[in-house]
Amino acid sequence: MERRIEQLLVEMAEEVHQEPTRAIERIAEYARSAVNGEDSGILLLRSKGRIETPVGTSEQVTEAHALQGELDEGPCLDALRTETGSFLVSDTATDGRWLRWGQRTAALGYHSVISARLETSQRRLGSLNVYDTRRDAFTRADLDVLELLALHASVAYANAQSKVSLQAALDSRTVIGQAQGVLMQAYDLDPEVAFAFLRRRSQDENIRLVDIAHEIVRTRSSLGRTDSPAGA
């Protein structure tokens, strides 16, 4: 058993590293596999306390998570906002901790749930959650496994986010530089004036500078000296 979990952790880390844009999907799949659950999903904490489910292996998971936001109760929600950090639910219909959510989740078909917090040393990310239609589907040992996987998944996900953000920043710099080049060639501008034009349009139209740059690169063939940008 320990050997199998170690292998899953290694495989998960490798896949998340190789496909950072699919990190959240891969983590959810590994969570379900690790404890032999039927479905899984991830609840993420966004700015101003907002929560969302970016991935769930079924529509019912997404609905079960949405119910927690609607009712302001549930194990997946408490795993990320309380100090307990993980929860085991053997029968959603009768668990007294979240009666409203539990009964409605049982109506969706889920009777067993385990939830573990996703967090790094810097911040809480959300919770990793596995569902099953059977009662008593999970044990304390399963919750221990999910907690361990969540610990590794949190680091892998945070690294993947950093990698994706860095790539996005590099891509933005590239397209902005391309747009500058287009403006410089079309209107015989120097780099500073071309960039000032991009920035002014971004501010005036309340559109991200990178989106303005994408538009200029896309429509480069229509640019010419006769319609020099105002103020350039």
Secondary structure, 3 states (H helix, E strand, C coil): CHHHHHHHHHHHHHHHHHCHHHHHHHHHHHHHHHCCCCEEEEEEECHHHCEEEEEECCHHHHHHHHHHHHHCCCHHHHHHHCCCCEEEECCCCCCHHHHHHHHHHHHHCCCEEEEEEEECCCCEEEEEEEEECCCCCCCHHHHHHHHHHHHHHHHHHHHHHHHHHHHHHHHHHHHHHHHHHHHHHHHCCCHHHHHHHHHHHHHHHCCCHHHHHHHHHHCHHHCCHHHCCCCC
